[in-house]
Amino acid sequence: MPIALKYKAVIFDYGEVIWMQSRNIHVYKQIEEDNNLAENSLVDTLTSSELSQILPAMFQHNLLIGQYTAEEFDEFFTKAYNKKFGTDFKKLKFFSAIEYDKDAIYEEAVLHMCLILREMGIKTALMLDTYHVDDARKGRKLPGMDKYFDYIFESCLEGVKKPDPKFFKVVLDRLDVDPSEVIFIDDAKANCNTAKSLGMNVIRVENSFDMLEDLQEMLGFELD
């Protein structure tokens, strides 16, 4: 007997849900090796006062809503790197180095569950705050994600980012679902609060194992 589906869509965050930073440090290390950079120097610069002092006001926010590109960020990053380490690089590719995306490690159990959800007729959506790579302004276009998600919503293409309710309403409209028919999965409290305020069913992620258990419990059946 077919299972009656209470939910029509599941919306997934990307960072710390599909992609875990702690499992992808090797990508940073590879960029450092390929460019003869000091070990850990990318993260050290990313969190440095040298970078924060030269970035325009609200840069991160404006990057994620499409007003800047990753290439423009890398120009600021290169200046900060040179100042911090006394180097003279013309331009370092960091955020714009999308050729390394193929080396990313994803949460395979979560992606497998996305395939099962799609087979059952439940829409899957990836909703992420991300940036345009270059002046073509076509977003990030993470490789291989179309296999797992019916819809991919990038903040830079929509001109709005989480936790702004406008972004959530764009997603709901394109999915053509009522908020009560949606399960929203994210690790950030602010994003979960917005989803909940709009009437979505929310799972806040602490680790992928518990998230998968919570999702199956909310759905009312096992996914295997």
ABEGO torsion letter per residue (X at the ends): XBBBBABABBBBBABGAABBAAAAAAAAAAAAAAAGBBBGAAAAAAABAAAAAABBBGAAAAAAAGABBAAAAAAAAAAAAAAAAGBABABBBBAABAAAAAABBBBAAAAAAAAAAAAAGBBBBBBBBBBBABAAGAEAGBBGAAAABABBBBAAAAGBBOABAAAAAAAAAAAGBBAAABBBBBABAAAAAAAAAAGBBBBBBABAAAAAAAAAAAAGBBBX
